[in-house]
Amino acid sequence: MEGNIEVYRHEIKYICSEAELEQIRIRVSTVADPDKHANGGYYVIRSLYFDDYYNSSYYGNESGVDPREKWRIRIYNNDDSRILLECKRKERGKINKKSDEITKKEFEDIIAGKLLLDFDDRKVFNRFKLIRSTRLIEPAVIVQYVRYPFVCKEGNVRITMDCNISSSKDYNNFFSKELSLRPLQEGKKQLLEVKYDEFLPDEIFKAVQLKNMRQQTFSKYYLCRKMEGMV
């Protein structure tokens, strides 16, 4: 957010084979920089998604409701020292994401079903508490994948390549390195995402294009939730 202005970004997605993604990774590396936070060029993302009694996020994704929101708790490389509660909102084809840090104790209370109504200066967390108490949102699925991220200052572009997408419902072992995971069997496809503000530089656009590639929808949450079953 800049002042009181909500910042929404473009987000385009492509489904690729492993071979296609490797080609694109090599091409992108000549026009964009590796994310400095990616040790070794990648990191592992694990997210716990929430939904309400009516599965509004799941069915909203299926029917293309606009606007719509997803709530999730995210960690990187199984590190519990930084736990992010995020709200991702999609409106008119653009994305806005807000987040607050929470503690491991707060995470454990959420999983245990405790209602946390002690408000503080964390606006996203406060809103989550209100929504959770009124709409009864609960854990729905864990999604994990390996991400290879690149950035380009021009256009504030972020290119991410997500591989080995998998899911789990073992919420109590969210931080465990031994979490039991089920691979997403979507034809062993990998996901390429390009996010940017107002414009996408030509060299980036060209780098992510291969013959027969086309932009399409792909929700890791929706597909993993569908694979795990609705209950």
C-alpha positions in Angstrom: 0.0 0.0 0.0 1.3 3.5 -0.9 -0.4 5.9 1.5 -4.1 5.1 1.3 -3.8 3.8 -2.3 -4.4 0.0 -2.8 -1.7 -1.3 -5.1 -2.9 -4.0 -7.5 -0.5 -6.0 -9.7 -1.0 -7.9 -13.0 -0.4 -11.6 -12.7 -0.2 -13.9 -15.7 0.3 -17.7 -15.5 1.6 -20.3 -17.9 1.7 -24.1 -17.5 4.9 -25.7 -18.6 6.7 -29.0 -18.8 9.9 -29.4 -16.8 11.9 -29.1 -20.0 10.1 -25.9 -21.1 10.5 -24.4 -17.6 14.3 -25.1 -17.8 14.5 -23.3 -21.2 12.7 -20.3 -19.8 14.8 -20.3 -16.6 18.0 -20.0 -18.8 16.4 -17.3 -20.9 15.1 -15.3 -18.0 18.4 -15.4 -16.2 19.9 -13.2 -19.0 17.3 -10.4 -18.5 16.4 -10.6 -14.8 18.2 -11.1 -11.5 17.8 -14.0 -9.1 15.9 -13.1 -6.0 18.5 -12.3 -3.3 16.4 -14.1 -0.7 16.7 -17.4 -2.7 19.7 -19.3 -1.3 21.0 -21.4 -4.1 18.5 -19.9 -6.5 15.3 -21.4 -4.9 13.3 -21.8 -1.7 10.5 -24.0 -0.5 7.1 -22.4 0.1 4.6 -24.1 2.4 1.1 -22.4 2.8 -1.9 -23.4 4.9 -5.1 -22.2 3.2 -8.4 -21.5 4.9 -12.0 -21.7 3.8 -15.4 -21.2 5.5 -18.3 -23.6 6.2 -19.7 -23.0 2.6 -16.3 -23.5 0.9 -16.6 -20.0 -0.5 -13.0 -19.7 -1.6 -13.0 -23.0 -3.4 -16.3 -22.4 -5.2 -15.5 -18.8 -5.8 -12.3 -19.9 -7.6 -14.3 -22.5 -9.6 -16.9 -20.0 -10.8 -14.6 -17.0 -11.2 -16.2 -14.7 -8.5 -14.9 -11.2 -8.7 -13.6 -9.9 -6.4 -12.5 -12.8 -4.3 -10.0 -13.4 -1.4 -7.9 -16.2 -0.1 -6.5 -16.4 3.4 -3.3 -18.4 4.1 -0.4 -18.8 6.5 3.0 -19.1 4.8 6.5 -20.2 5.8 9.7 -20.5 3.8 12.2 -23.4 4.0 10.4 -24.9 7.0 11.6 -21.9 9.1 9.2 -21.1 11.9 11.0 -17.9 12.9 9.0 -15.9 10.3 5.3 -16.9 9.9 3.2 -14.8 7.6 -0.6 -14.5 7.6 -1.6 -13.3 4.2 -4.8 -12.1 2.4 -4.6 -12.4 -1.3 -7.4 -10.5 -3.1 -8.1 -10.8 -6.9 -10.2 -8.0 -8.5 -10.7 -7.3 -12.2 -7.8 -9.6 -13.1 -5.3 -7.9 -10.8 -3.8 -9.0 -7.5 -3.4 -7.3 -4.1 -1.6 -9.0 -1.2 -1.3 -7.9 2.4 0.3 -9.7 5.3 1.2 -9.6 9.0 3.7 -11.7 10.9 2.3 -14.0 13.6 3.9 -16.1 16.3 4.1 -19.9 16.4 1.9 -19.8 19.5 -0.7 -17.8 17.6 -0.5 -20.3 14.8 -1.0 -23.2 17.2 -4.0 -21.4 18.8 -5.6 -21.0 15.3 -5.1 -24.7 14.5 -6.5 -25.6 18.0 -9.7 -23.7 17.1 -9.2 -20.9 19.7 -10.8 -17.6 18.8 -8.3 -14.8 19.1 -10.1 -11.5 19.7 -7.3 -9.6 21.4 -6.8 -6.9 18.8 -3.5 -5.0 18.3 -1.9 -2.9 15.5 -1.7 -5.8 13.0 -4.5 -4.8 10.6 -4.5 -8.0 8.5 -4.4 -10.3 11.6 -7.2 -8.3 13.2 -9.4 -8.7 10.1 -8.6 -12.4 10.0 -9.8 -12.7 13.6 -13.1 -11.0 12.8 -13.7 -13.0 9.7 -12.8 -16.2 11.5 -15.3 -15.5 14.3 -18.1 -14.5 11.9 -17.6 -16.8 8.9 -16.0 -19.7 10.8 -13.1 -20.1 8.4 -10.9 -23.2 9.2 -7.8 -24.9 7.7 -8.6 -26.4 4.3 -5.4 -27.6 2.7 -1.6 -27.3 2.9 0.2 -26.5 -0.4 3.9 -26.9 -0.9 6.2 -26.3 -3.8 9.8 -25.3 -4.8 10.1 -21.8 -6.2 12.8 -20.4 -8.5 12.3 -16.6 -8.4 13.7 -13.8 -10.5 13.2 -10.0 -10.3 13.5 -7.0 -12.7 13.4 -3.5 -11.3 12.0 -2.1 -14.6 8.2 -2.5 -14.2 8.7 -4.0 -10.8 8.6 -7.5 -12.4 8.7 -10.8 -10.5 9.0 -14.1 -12.4 8.5 -17.3 -10.4 8.8 -20.9 -11.5 7.0 -23.3 -9.2 7.9 -27.0 -9.3 6.9 -30.2 -7.4 3.5 -28.8 -6.3 2.1 -31.0 -3.5 -0.6 -31.0 -0.8 -1.4 -32.2 2.7 -4.0 -32.0 5.4 -1.6 -32.8 8.2 -2.1 -29.4 9.8 -0.6 -30.3 13.2 2.7 -31.0 11.4 2.8 -27.8 9.4 6.4 -27.0 10.4 7.8 -30.5 10.2 10.4 -31.4 7.6 8.7 -34.9 7.5 5.3 -33.6 6.6 3.4 -36.2 4.5 2.8 -34.8 1.1 0.8 -35.9 -2.0 2.1 -34.7 -5.4 -0.3 -32.8 -7.6 -0.9 -35.0 -10.6 -1.7 -32.4 -13.2 0.2 -34.1 -16.0 3.5 -33.3 -14.1 3.1 -29.7 -15.2 5.0 -26.8 -13.6 3.8 -23.3 -13.1 5.4 -20.1 -14.5 4.0 -16.8 -13.0 4.8 -13.2 -14.1 3.8 -10.4 -11.8 4.2 -6.7 -12.6 2.8 -3.2 -11.9 1.8 -1.1 -15.0 3.9 -2.5 -17.8 5.9 -5.7 -18.7 9.3 -5.0 -20.4 9.6 -6.4 -23.9 12.7 -8.4 -23.0 10.9 -10.1 -20.1 7.8 -10.9 -22.3 10.0 -12.4 -25.0 12.1 -14.5 -22.5 9.0 -16.2 -21.1 7.5 -17.1 -24.5 7.9 -20.5 -26.1 6.0 -22.0 -29.1 2.4 -23.0 -28.2 2.5 -21.4 -24.8 -0.5 -19.5 -23.8 -1.7 -17.7 -20.7 -4.2 -19.7 -18.6 -5.7 -20.0 -15.1 -4.1 -22.2 -12.5 -4.9 -22.1 -8.8 -2.6 -24.3 -6.7 -5.0 -23.9 -3.8 -8.0 -25.0 -5.9 -6.3 -28.0 -7.5 -4.7 -29.3 -4.3 -8.0 -28.9 -2.5 -9.8 -30.8 -5.2 -7.2 -33.6 -5.1 -7.4 -33.8 -1.3 -11.2 -33.9 -1.3 -13.6 -31.3 0.0 -13.8 -32.7 3.6 
